[in-house]
């Protein structure tokens, strides 16, 4: 993107670097020579051809004069090098040296501006001051040129891409406003707009409520962001009163514990006499199981013998005996077999609702970490699969809102999201995300009282809502209310 070229050129100017910025755009490779942060020359093809076409287009020479100059360049050779187009034009009396220098300076500026205007562009900088030796120098101020290109060539779509993901951030100037206005040659209205960028309002609010047009406000913010002249905060900066220092607490000395007499040592165990019974040792589970199996087997044998010797006893069929178990039939030295493993649970069908739930949870994780570009396609697909799920649709629209920066689109979508949140809450007042979204939109439009109420409800319904809790604390402090 050409925004990368703008950022690179502004960074080179800010750091006063010297070297060559190579820009490839629209199939043309342009070499921009920079001396201590200032572009001084640009090359794309041969200079004579480019300068001749420029002079023809501006009407400073005629077609016949252009042909005479080219003929003079072809016929006059000095040191195996062609005489420059401008020098021949001066020799023939068609132009003055001042006119040639002005045309060359304009041509250099036109080449650099074309690199900034292009839709697609890639650049790489070589820190090589030695490559500037023998190069003509026509210095160009970077900051005013960038501001001028932003006004004339960057429409809403291109500005939106530069401000992507910054709609809910709070920008703060890190360079004095008067210095920025002077560097970028801003007009009085743009300079006055700089005073509002103090970290107290979101990018969306600055654009939506700006005294200048929303398009100009977006362009100014895009330039400041590219120039790294602003810091983006998650919370607004408030003028807080310094908290009083806490009084030192008196030192409390804990009473020392009373010394307890040590218990007498336990008597040593006496050795057992030869005729005394031996102490029973704890049995292992395997030994206990074997003993129980032997006891059951012996009981069955005694019972069957009693039935055979006494006819008055009930028959074995009428007496309830426990069914033989695998543990009982196992040999004495065989440990009990482990229980059979549980049957595997039935697989969930991969229907639309299950797939939508998976997509929603994945997109929600991206949204929690503010990776809106990754969250958007998953949330939109979940909403398409289950359009009846209001929370899916609300999340998808909110993710889309976070990827926008064009003021008109953002304002329209904010109104639509507000209606969706209200309809969702009419059906179910326990949807925490609907309260959260409603609070953000109310805060963007300046209704802090309603936003505070919405965030309070959202955080009670969802204690894991860290963003909502942060906004709740911020609004409560701003309104002088106690934070729960």
N, C-alpha and C positions, 0 to 999 in steps of 0.2 A: 504494500500500500504506500501511496505517496506520503501518508502520515509518518511512516518510518523515515522517509527522507527529511521531512520537516524536523522530527525529533533529533535526527543525527546532525543536521546542520545547526540547530539551536544548541546542541550539546557541544559541538566543535567550537562554536562562537563563545559559549559560556566558559569553556576551558582554555580558550586562546591557543588552540592547537594549530600546527602548520603541517601541511601535507596535501594529499589528493583524495577527494571524495569521488569515487567512481559510481555513477548512477546508470542503471540499465532500465529503460522505460520505453514502451511502445516500439520495441525493436531498435532503439537508438542508444548507443553508449556515449555518455557525456562525462568528461573529466573536468571536475571543478577544482581549481587550484586555490588553496586557502592559506593565507599568511596571517599567523597569530589570530585565528578565528574569523578573519575577514576574507570572503571570496574575492579574488582579484582577477581571475581569468577562467574561461571555460572553453573547452574544445569539443567539437563533434564534427568529424570530417575535416576538410581543408578550410582554413580561415578565409582564403580569397573568395571561394565560391559562396560561402555563407555571407560574408560582408557584401559582396556584389548583389546578391538577391535582396538583402536588407535595404541597401541604398536604392535599388530599383523600386521596391515596394513602397518606400517612403517618398519616392519622387525626387530624390536629391540628384539622381543622374538619369539620363535617358537611355533607351535601348541602344542607340548608336554610340553613346559615350561608353556604355558598358562593353560593347564589342571592341572599341578602340583600346580600352584598358586591358582587356583580356589579351588582345593582340600584342600590346606592349609587354605584358608579363611573359608571353611565350617567346618573344624575340630577344628580350634582355635577360642575360644570365650573368650572375656575379658569383664567383666562387662555387659554381655548380649548384646554386640555390636561386630559385625564382624570386624576383623582387615582389614584395607584398603588394596586394591589390591597392591598398591605400596610398602607398608611396608612388605607384605609377599614376594614380588619379591626381595626386598633388603635382607631379612632374608635368602632366599634360594640362594642368591648370583648370581641371574640372572641379576640384574641391580644395579648400584650405586645410592646413594641418589641424586647426581647431575642429573643423567639421569631421575630419577623419577620426580624430580622437573621440569626439562625442558619439559618432556612429559605432566605433568599436566598443565603447563603454555600454551603449545601449544594447549592442549585440550580445555582449557577455551577460548582461542582466536578463535579456530575453531567454538565453539558454538556461540560466539557472532557474528562472521562473517556470519555464516549461517542465523542468524536472519536478518542481513542487506541484504543478497543476495536474500532472498525469494521474489517471485512475490507478494504475498498477505500476509500481516501481520498487526496485531493489537496489540497495546501496552498500558499499563497503569503503571504509576509510583506511588509507595508508599514511601512517605517521612518518612522512619522508620529506623533511624540509629541503633536502638537496635537490629535489625534483623541481623546485621553483626557480632554480638558477636560469637566467636568460629568458624568463617568462614576462611578457608585458603585464602591467598591473593597472587594473581598472576597478578599484575597491567598491564593494557594495555592502551597505548596512543590512544585516540579516533580519533583525527583528521587525523593522518597518515593512520589509518585503514580505515576510511571513504574514503579517497582519493584513496587508493589502491582498495577498493571494487568498487568504481565508475569507475575506469579504466578497471577492468577485468570483471565486471558483468552487467554493465548498458549499454545496447545497445541504438540505436537511439530512439526507441520507449519509453523506460523508461525515458531517459533524457528529451524527448519532453514533457512527462507528468509533470515532475518537473518544466519545464520552461513554462508551459501552460499560455497563456495570457500575457507573458512578451516580446513578439517580438518587440513591438513598444515603449517600455519603455527605459529610459536612466539610466543605472546602475552607481552608484558611490560608490567607496570603502569607508567604514567608519572605517576601520582598516588599518594601514600602510601596504603597499604591502610586505615589507621585513618580517614583523611579520607574515602575512598570509602564505607566502612561507615557513617560518621556521616551523610554527605550523603544516601545512599539508604535510611537506616534499615534496614540489613540485620540479620538475627538473628545470634546467635553462630556458628552453623554456617556461614552464608554468609560471615561475616567471616573465619572460619578458612580457608575455601576461597580467599580472596583471597591468602593468603600463599603458595599454591602456584603462582600465576601470576607466575613469575619469569623467563620466557623459556627455561627449560630443557626444557620438554615441549610437545608439540604439543597443539592444541585437542582432537584426537581422544583423546589420552592423558589430558588433564585430565578430559574428560567420562567416559571409560571407566573410569578408575581413581580417580575422586573419592570422598572419604569421604561426601559427601552424595549424594543421588540424582542420577542422570544428568540427569533433567529439570530439577532446580533448578540444577545446574551449567551446563547449556545456557542457562537463563534469565539467570543472572548474567553469563555471557560475552556474551550478546546485548546486555544492558544496557550493559556496559562498552564494547563495540564501537560501539554507537549514541552513547554519550557521549564517544567518542574518548579514553577513559581507558587504552587499551592500544595498544602498537605491535606490529605483526605482522612477525616476522622470518622469513627463509627458513632460517636456521640457528639452532640453540640458542645461548644465551649461556652461556659457560663461564667459570669462575673461573681465569684463566690467570695463571701467574707471570710477572712482567715479565722479558723477555729481557735478558741482560747486554749492556752496550754493547760493540760490537766495538772491540778495540784498534786504534789508528791504524797503518796499514801504513807502514813506512819508505819514504821517497821514493826511488825508484830513478831515477837519472839515466841516460838512454840515451847511449851514446857517440856523439859527433858523427861523421857519415860522413866518410871520408877524401876529400880533394879529388881528383877525377880530372881528369887533363889533358884539356882540350877537344880533340876531334878536329879535325884541320885541315879547313878549308873545302873542299868539293868543287870541282874545277876547272870552270870554265864551259864548256859545250859549244862546240866549234869550229864555225864555219859550214861547211856542206858545199860542196865544190868543184863546179864545173859538171859535170865528167865523172864524179864519184863516183856509185855507185848510190844510189838513194833508199831511205830506211828504210821498212820495211813497217809500215803502220798497221793497228791491230786492226780486224778486220772485224766487222760486225754480224751477228746470226743470220740476217737476211733475205738479206744478201749471200752468206753461206756456203751457205744453202739453194739459192740460184739457181746458184751455181757447181757444187754437187753435181748438180743437175738437168742442167746443160749437159754435165758430164762423163759421166753415164750415157747421155745421148742420143748423144754422140760415140762412145762405146764400142760401142753397138748398131750404129751406121752402119759402123764399121770391121769388126765381126764379120760383118755381112751381106755386105759387099764381099769379104771373104776367102773366104766360102763360095761365092760366085758365080765366083771365079777359080781355085779349086783343087778338082777333082773328087775328089781322094784324101782330102780332109778329110771328117769325119763330117757328116752332114746336120744342119741346124739342129734338127731334131726330136729328135735323140739327145743334143744338148748342153743341159745345164740352164742356163737363163737366168732371171734373176729376173723375176717378173711385173711388168708395168708398174704403176707407182704413180701416184697422183694428183699427187704431188710432181714426178715425172719428166715427166709430160705437161703440167704447167702451164707457161705461158710464162715466160721468164726473169725478167720484172719482177713476176711474181705471187707474193706471199708464200705460204708453206704454209698450207693450211686448218687451222683448229683441230680437235682430235679431237671426235667426236660426244659430246653430253652423255650421262651414264649413264642407264640406264633407271630410271624411278621405282620405289622399293621398293613391294612389295605392301602394301596397307593391312591393318592388323591387324583381325581380326573383333571386333566389339563384343559379345563374349559376356559371360557373367556373371563369369568370372574376371578379365577385363581391367577391367570396370567396378568390381569389388570392389577390385582393386589401386589404381585411381585414387582411389576413396573412402578407402581406407586411407591412402594417402600424404597426401592432403589433411587427413584427420583427425589424422594423426600430426604434421603441421606445426603444427596448432592445439594439440595436446597438448604439444609441445616448448615452446611459448610460454605454456603453462598457461591457454589459452582453452578450458576444459573444456566449457562450455556449447555452444560451436561445434563442438568435436571429437566430442561424444557422438553426435549423430544420424548423422554420416558413418561413424563406426567401427561403430555398431550395424548400419547398412545393409550395410557390408562384411562383417560377421560373418554376417548373414542370407544374403547371396549365396554365401558360401563358408564354411559352418559347419565344414568339415574343417580350415580354417586355424586352428591353435591360437593363433597370435600375434594374429590379428584378434579372436578372441573374448576373449583376455586383455586387449587394449587397450580393447575396448568395456566390459568389466566394470570396469576400473580407472578409465576416464573417468566411469562412473556413480558409482563410489565417491567421486570427487573432488567431485561435485555434491551429495552428501548431507551432512547434519550431524546427523540424528537418531541418537542413540547406538545404539539397538537395531538399526536397519537397517544402520548402519555396521559393527557387530560381526558381524552375520550375513553381510554381503557380504564382509567381510575374511576370514572363515573360508572362504567359498566360493572367493574369489580365491586364497587360499593353496593349496587343493586343486588348482585349475586350474594354478597355476604348477608344483606338484610333478609333476603328470601330464605337463605339457609337457616338463619336464626329464627325465622318465623316457624319453621318446621321443627327445629331442634335447637334449643338455646344452650345446649351443652357442647356445641362444636367450638372448641377453643380457637382453632385457626381462623374461623370466621370473625371472632372478636378481635384477634390479633390484626388481621388485614384491615378491618374497619378502623382500628386504632391508628394504623399507619396512615391511611388515607385521610382521616380526620386531622392528624398531626400535620400532614403535608399542606392541608388547606387552612391551617392556623387555628383550628378548634381544639385547643389544648385541653379544655375541660372535658369534652366528650372523649377525646383520645385517652386521657388518663383513666376514665371510667372503663373504657373498652379494654385497655391493657391490664387493669386490675382484675377484671373478670377472666381474661385470657390466662393470666399467670396462675390464678386460683384453680382453673380447670386443668391446666397443663403446667405443673411445676418445672418441667424440663425446658420450657420456653425461655431460653436465655436472652434472646433478642427482645422479646416482650418485657421481660423483667428489667432489662437495661433501660428501655424507653419509659417504663413505669417509674423507676427511680429518678430518671432525669426530669420527667414532667412533674413529679411530686416535689422535687427540690426547686424547680422553676416556679411553682405556684406556692411555695412555702408550706407545703403540707407534710405531715409526718409519713415516713416510709415504713410500712409494716414489716 
